[in-house]
Amino acid sequence: MNGENRARKIHEGIMDHLIKDTATLELYAWLDADADLPGWDILTGNPFGASLPEDQFTTVQNYFAEYHLEYFRQRLYNHFPSRLHSLLLFATKVDAETFRSKHPARVFGKQLTRARSTGAYTCSFHDSSWLDYLRLPHNLSLATLDEVANYYWKGTLVEEAGLRFLNERWRDPPVIEALFQGSLEPVVRSSRNAWLPGFA
């Protein structure tokens, strides 16, 4: 089953969002032309390398969000792959493009790369919009942080949770990320600039 079909079934609640398998899985990442498949930089909260200059204030907030997700995973979701020890990719091309529309500076000048699993792997799928919510400039109680972490690890989409920010409903389109442990190989790499409209 390809990544698009898996992601659709996960969205529809038909398939569990934790997979341990050997069946080929295709995932996506935004990469520099000469880059290897990505790891996840927990200090900047993105899989694309160094912080942007305006990220100085948010670096600590991003680190704390990642720390709390990992702490909660170790307590209640230890059978899931750790964000700190996984490749982080996008479940589908649509998810990668949605991420680009939400965070254009993060992918400027990068190419959309399709990767294919080889051999046995563990992979779980989660809505990365939870990370966007955690990085908003608000103070969340420990109970709320636990609630958000639980939603993230159990595979709930942000749009299903009815979140609020500054006393208003907060909505964000889902971007399904894949936490992948195993071996990957690139499938195709476009030589065109993925930033230009109409190119992928």
C-alpha angles and dihedrals in degrees: 000000000000125000094258093056093044091050092049092051091048090051089050093049092243096116132042114249093228115076130183107180150119096227111117114267125191121210137169139231139175108236141170112252093257098036128116121229108299136265122195121259103212094190094061096029094232138094093227105085130248125033120265112246093251091055096080093100095044098047094089092043091051092049091050092050091052092045093053093048090051093046091051092046091054091052102045111002103041092141089066121086115263118247087222094059102035138083107247116216138150121270095223142007088253091057091050091050092047088053089052091053091050097042108024095162090058094060102030109140094003128123127234107242127193117213131193128208119239120200127339119352145165117222134170128188125220140166106256089199086085086069090052089053093049090052095055114112098261138110113244123194119237089251091054092047089053090049092051092046090050091051090049096050096043090054101249116159117235091235090060095056104065096228124189132209124181089355093302133102110269117211129177130171113252120257108190113212125193121222100206131190114181138052125317134184126195114251104193133351118199116225090208123092107264090207094070114091114259095022125107 
